[in-house]
Amino acid sequence: MSKGEDKKKEAKKQPLKNMKEKRAEKKAKKGGRSG
């Protein structure tokens, strides 16, 4: 049961991370990390 819940949480967290990472990449490409 614990493992099943963990996997469900991870599956739900992964898409969020991907979205955040994609947004961060877009921001970095537009503005650049330096400034």
mmJSON file of the N, C-alpha and C atoms, coordinates in Angstrom:
{"data_MODEL":{"atom_site":{
"group_PDB":["ATOM","ATOM","ATOM","ATOM","ATOM","ATOM","ATOM","ATOM","ATOM","ATOM","ATOM","ATOM","ATOM","ATOM","ATOM","ATOM","ATOM","ATOM","ATOM","ATOM","ATOM","ATOM","ATOM","ATOM","ATOM","ATOM","ATOM","ATOM","ATOM","ATOM","ATOM","ATOM","ATOM","ATOM","ATOM","ATOM","ATOM","ATOM","ATOM","ATOM","ATOM","ATOM","ATOM","ATOM","ATOM","ATOM","ATOM","ATOM","ATOM","ATOM","ATOM","ATOM","ATOM","ATOM","ATOM","ATOM","ATOM","ATOM","ATOM","ATOM","ATOM","ATOM","ATOM","ATOM","ATOM","ATOM","ATOM","ATOM","ATOM","ATOM","ATOM","ATOM","ATOM","ATOM","ATOM","ATOM","ATOM","ATOM","ATOM","ATOM","ATOM","ATOM","ATOM","ATOM","ATOM","ATOM","ATOM","ATOM","ATOM","ATOM","ATOM","ATOM","ATOM","ATOM","ATOM","ATOM","ATOM","ATOM","ATOM","ATOM","ATOM","ATOM","ATOM","ATOM","ATOM"],
"id":[1,2,3,4,5,6,7,8,9,10,11,12,13,14,15,16,17,18,19,20,21,22,23,24,25,26,27,28,29,30,31,32,33,34,35,36,37,38,39,40,41,42,43,44,45,46,47,48,49,50,51,52,53,54,55,56,57,58,59,60,61,62,63,64,65,66,67,68,69,70,71,72,73,74,75,76,77,78,79,80,81,82,83,84,85,86,87,88,89,90,91,92,93,94,95,96,97,98,99,100,101,102,103,104,105],
"type_symbol":["N","C","C","N","C","C","N","C","C","N","C","C","N","C","C","N","C","C","N","C","C","N","C","C","N","C","C","N","C","C","N","C","C","N","C","C","N","C","C","N","C","C","N","C","C","N","C","C","N","C","C","N","C","C","N","C","C","N","C","C","N","C","C","N","C","C","N","C","C","N","C","C","N","C","C","N","C","C","N","C","C","N","C","C","N","C","C","N","C","C","N","C","C","N","C","C","N","C","C","N","C","C","N","C","C"],
"label_atom_id":["N","CA","C","N","CA","C","N","CA","C","N","CA","C","N","CA","C","N","CA","C","N","CA","C","N","CA","C","N","CA","C","N","CA","C","N","CA","C","N","CA","C","N","CA","C","N","CA","C","N","CA","C","N","CA","C","N","CA","C","N","CA","C","N","CA","C","N","CA","C","N","CA","C","N","CA","C","N","CA","C","N","CA","C","N","CA","C","N","CA","C","N","CA","C","N","CA","C","N","CA","C","N","CA","C","N","CA","C","N","CA","C","N","CA","C","N","CA","C","N","CA","C"],
"label_alt_id":[null,null,null,null,null,null,null,null,null,null,null,null,null,null,null,null,null,null,null,null,null,null,null,null,null,null,null,null,null,null,null,null,null,null,null,null,null,null,null,null,null,null,null,null,null,null,null,null,null,null,null,null,null,null,null,null,null,null,null,null,null,null,null,null,null,null,null,null,null,null,null,null,null,null,null,null,null,null,null,null,null,null,null,null,null,null,null,null,null,null,null,null,null,null,null,null,null,null,null,null,null,null,null,null,null],
"label_comp_id":["MET","MET","MET","SER","SER","SER","LYS","LYS","LYS","GLY","GLY","GLY","GLU","GLU","GLU","ASP","ASP","ASP","LYS","LYS","LYS","LYS","LYS","LYS","LYS","LYS","LYS","GLU","GLU","GLU","ALA","ALA","ALA","LYS","LYS","LYS","LYS","LYS","LYS","GLN","GLN","GLN","PRO","PRO","PRO","LEU","LEU","LEU","LYS","LYS","LYS","ASN","ASN","ASN","MET","MET","MET","LYS","LYS","LYS","GLU","GLU","GLU","LYS","LYS","LYS","ARG","ARG","ARG","ALA","ALA","ALA","GLU","GLU","GLU","LYS","LYS","LYS","LYS","LYS","LYS","ALA","ALA","ALA","LYS","LYS","LYS","LYS","LYS","LYS","GLY","GLY","GLY","GLY","GLY","GLY","ARG","ARG","ARG","SER","SER","SER","GLY","GLY","GLY"],
"label_asym_id":["A","A","A","A","A","A","A","A","A","A","A","A","A","A","A","A","A","A","A","A","A","A","A","A","A","A","A","A","A","A","A","A","A","A","A","A","A","A","A","A","A","A","A","A","A","A","A","A","A","A","A","A","A","A","A","A","A","A","A","A","A","A","A","A","A","A","A","A","A","A","A","A","A","A","A","A","A","A","A","A","A","A","A","A","A","A","A","A","A","A","A","A","A","A","A","A","A","A","A","A","A","A","A","A","A"],
"label_entity_id":["1","1","1","1","1","1","1","1","1","1","1","1","1","1","1","1","1","1","1","1","1","1","1","1","1","1","1","1","1","1","1","1","1","1","1","1","1","1","1","1","1","1","1","1","1","1","1","1","1","1","1","1","1","1","1","1","1","1","1","1","1","1","1","1","1","1","1","1","1","1","1","1","1","1","1","1","1","1","1","1","1","1","1","1","1","1","1","1","1","1","1","1","1","1","1","1","1","1","1","1","1","1","1","1","1"],
"label_seq_id":[1,1,1,2,2,2,3,3,3,4,4,4,5,5,5,6,6,6,7,7,7,8,8,8,9,9,9,10,10,10,11,11,11,12,12,12,13,13,13,14,14,14,15,15,15,16,16,16,17,17,17,18,18,18,19,19,19,20,20,20,21,21,21,22,22,22,23,23,23,24,24,24,25,25,25,26,26,26,27,27,27,28,28,28,29,29,29,30,30,30,31,31,31,32,32,32,33,33,33,34,34,34,35,35,35],
"pdbx_PDB_ins_code":[null,null,null,null,null,null,null,null,null,null,null,null,null,null,null,null,null,null,null,null,null,null,null,null,null,null,null,null,null,null,null,null,null,null,null,null,null,null,null,null,null,null,null,null,null,null,null,null,null,null,null,null,null,null,null,null,null,null,null,null,null,null,null,null,null,null,null,null,null,null,null,null,null,null,null,null,null,null,null,null,null,null,null,null,null,null,null,null,null,null,null,null,null,null,null,null,null,null,null,null,null,null,null,null,null],
"Cartn_x":[0.84,0.0,0.876,1.85,2.747,3.418,3.91,4.623,3.677,2.46,1.485,1.238,1.095,0.84,2.051,3.212,4.446,4.527,4.197,4.278,3.259,2.077,1.039,1.509,2.108,2.596,3.689,4.555,5.658,5.095,4.13,3.54,2.89,2.285,1.625,2.665,3.762,4.798,5.621,5.826,6.694,6.203,4.939,4.458,4.62,4.403,4.562,6.008,6.926,8.355,8.702,8.196,8.49,7.99,6.789,6.216,7.086,7.465,8.296,9.636,10.195,11.504,11.379,10.297,10.093,9.961,9.231,9.046,10.388,11.152,12.461,13.349,13.27,14.098,13.674,12.38,11.886,12.368,12.29,12.723,14.219,14.974,16.427,16.759,16.013,16.286,15.929,14.857,14.403,15.296,15.509,16.235,17.696,18.01,19.383,19.604,20.432,20.621,21.431,22.324,23.184,22.346,21.386,20.616,19.631],
"Cartn_y":[-1.204,0.0,1.256,1.257,2.426,2.673,1.586,1.74,2.273,1.754,2.208,3.699,4.153,5.585,6.398,5.897,6.605,6.763,5.68,5.729,6.723,6.729,7.668,9.094,9.325,10.681,11.076,10.143,10.45,10.76,9.968,10.17,11.546,11.945,13.258,14.365,14.086,15.124,15.294,14.213,14.282,15.293,15.234,16.195,17.631,17.856,19.205,19.644,18.731,19.078,19.372,18.539,18.752,20.117,20.45,21.746,22.874,22.732,23.786,23.863,22.719,22.707,23.332,23.007,23.564,25.079,25.536,26.985,27.631,26.987,27.536,27.612,26.595,26.6,27.741,27.941,29.031,30.364,30.506,31.769,31.955,30.885,30.969,31.329,30.761,31.039,32.491,32.969,34.332,35.36,35.182,36.199,35.843,34.592,34.197,34.102,33.156,32.942,34.09,34.671,35.723,36.955,37.262,38.441,38.711],
"Cartn_z":[0.0,0.0,0.0,0.851,0.946,-0.4,-1.001,-2.279,-3.348,-3.373,-4.373,-4.231,-3.006,-2.792,-3.204,-2.894,-3.261,-4.775,-5.476,-6.95,-7.483,-6.888,-7.344,-7.101,-5.961,-5.637,-6.621,-6.922,-7.852,-9.237,-9.668,-10.998,-11.05,-9.943,-9.927,-9.851,-9.187,-9.008,-10.284,-11.008,-12.2,-13.228,-13.635,-14.634,-14.159,-12.879,-12.332,-12.484,-12.191,-12.292,-13.75,-14.645,-16.067,-16.509,-16.081,-16.461,-15.913,-14.659,-14.037,-14.75,-15.061,-15.739,-17.123,-17.809,-19.157,-19.06,-18.064,-17.894,-17.572,-16.728,-16.346,-17.579,-18.421,-19.638,-20.549,-20.672,-21.529,-20.975,-19.672,-19.04,-19.264,-19.104,-19.267,-20.713,-21.64,-23.062,-23.389,-22.795,-23.108,-22.418,-21.133,-20.366,-20.178,-20.179,-19.908,-18.416,-17.994,-16.555,-15.948,-16.695,-16.145,-15.808,-16.642,-16.318,-17.423],
"occupancy":[1.0,1.0,1.0,1.0,1.0,1.0,1.0,1.0,1.0,1.0,1.0,1.0,1.0,1.0,1.0,1.0,1.0,1.0,1.0,1.0,1.0,1.0,1.0,1.0,1.0,1.0,1.0,1.0,1.0,1.0,1.0,1.0,1.0,1.0,1.0,1.0,1.0,1.0,1.0,1.0,1.0,1.0,1.0,1.0,1.0,1.0,1.0,1.0,1.0,1.0,1.0,1.0,1.0,1.0,1.0,1.0,1.0,1.0,1.0,1.0,1.0,1.0,1.0,1.0,1.0,1.0,1.0,1.0,1.0,1.0,1.0,1.0,1.0,1.0,1.0,1.0,1.0,1.0,1.0,1.0,1.0,1.0,1.0,1.0,1.0,1.0,1.0,1.0,1.0,1.0,1.0,1.0,1.0,1.0,1.0,1.0,1.0,1.0,1.0,1.0,1.0,1.0,1.0,1.0,1.0],
"B_iso_or_equiv":[0.0,0.0,0.0,0.0,0.0,0.0,0.0,0.0,0.0,0.0,0.0,0.0,0.0,0.0,0.0,0.0,0.0,0.0,0.0,0.0,0.0,0.0,0.0,0.0,0.0,0.0,0.0,0.0,0.0,0.0,0.0,0.0,0.0,0.0,0.0,0.0,0.0,0.0,0.0,0.0,0.0,0.0,0.0,0.0,0.0,0.0,0.0,0.0,0.0,0.0,0.0,0.0,0.0,0.0,0.0,0.0,0.0,0.0,0.0,0.0,0.0,0.0,0.0,0.0,0.0,0.0,0.0,0.0,0.0,0.0,0.0,0.0,0.0,0.0,0.0,0.0,0.0,0.0,0.0,0.0,0.0,0.0,0.0,0.0,0.0,0.0,0.0,0.0,0.0,0.0,0.0,0.0,0.0,0.0,0.0,0.0,0.0,0.0,0.0,0.0,0.0,0.0,0.0,0.0,0.0],
"pdbx_formal_charge":[null,null,null,null,null,null,null,null,null,null,null,null,null,null,null,null,null,null,null,null,null,null,null,null,null,null,null,null,null,null,null,null,null,null,null,null,null,null,null,null,null,null,null,null,null,null,null,null,null,null,null,null,null,null,null,null,null,null,null,null,null,null,null,null,null,null,null,null,null,null,null,null,null,null,null,null,null,null,null,null,null,null,null,null,null,null,null,null,null,null,null,null,null,null,null,null,null,null,null,null,null,null,null,null,null],
"auth_seq_id":[1,1,1,2,2,2,3,3,3,4,4,4,5,5,5,6,6,6,7,7,7,8,8,8,9,9,9,10,10,10,11,11,11,12,12,12,13,13,13,14,14,14,15,15,15,16,16,16,17,17,17,18,18,18,19,19,19,20,20,20,21,21,21,22,22,22,23,23,23,24,24,24,25,25,25,26,26,26,27,27,27,28,28,28,29,29,29,30,30,30,31,31,31,32,32,32,33,33,33,34,34,34,35,35,35],
"auth_comp_id":["MET","MET","MET","SER","SER","SER","LYS","LYS","LYS","GLY","GLY","GLY","GLU","GLU","GLU","ASP","ASP","ASP","LYS","LYS","LYS","LYS","LYS","LYS","LYS","LYS","LYS","GLU","GLU","GLU","ALA","ALA","ALA","LYS","LYS","LYS","LYS","LYS","LYS","GLN","GLN","GLN","PRO","PRO","PRO","LEU","LEU","LEU","LYS","LYS","LYS","ASN","ASN","ASN","MET","MET","MET","LYS","LYS","LYS","GLU","GLU","GLU","LYS","LYS","LYS","ARG","ARG","ARG","ALA","ALA","ALA","GLU","GLU","GLU","LYS","LYS","LYS","LYS","LYS","LYS","ALA","ALA","ALA","LYS","LYS","LYS","LYS","LYS","LYS","GLY","GLY","GLY","GLY","GLY","GLY","ARG","ARG","ARG","SER","SER","SER","GLY","GLY","GLY"],
"auth_asym_id":["A","A","A","A","A","A","A","A","A","A","A","A","A","A","A","A","A","A","A","A","A","A","A","A","A","A","A","A","A","A","A","A","A","A","A","A","A","A","A","A","A","A","A","A","A","A","A","A","A","A","A","A","A","A","A","A","A","A","A","A","A","A","A","A","A","A","A","A","A","A","A","A","A","A","A","A","A","A","A","A","A","A","A","A","A","A","A","A","A","A","A","A","A","A","A","A","A","A","A","A","A","A","A","A","A"],
"auth_atom_id":["N","CA","C","N","CA","C","N","CA","C","N","CA","C","N","CA","C","N","CA","C","N","CA","C","N","CA","C","N","CA","C","N","CA","C","N","CA","C","N","CA","C","N","CA","C","N","CA","C","N","CA","C","N","CA","C","N","CA","C","N","CA","C","N","CA","C","N","CA","C","N","CA","C","N","CA","C","N","CA","C","N","CA","C","N","CA","C","N","CA","C","N","CA","C","N","CA","C","N","CA","C","N","CA","C","N","CA","C","N","CA","C","N","CA","C","N","CA","C","N","CA","C"],
"pdbx_PDB_model_num":[1,1,1,1,1,1,1,1,1,1,1,1,1,1,1,1,1,1,1,1,1,1,1,1,1,1,1,1,1,1,1,1,1,1,1,1,1,1,1,1,1,1,1,1,1,1,1,1,1,1,1,1,1,1,1,1,1,1,1,1,1,1,1,1,1,1,1,1,1,1,1,1,1,1,1,1,1,1,1,1,1,1,1,1,1,1,1,1,1,1,1,1,1,1,1,1,1,1,1,1,1,1,1,1,1]
}}}
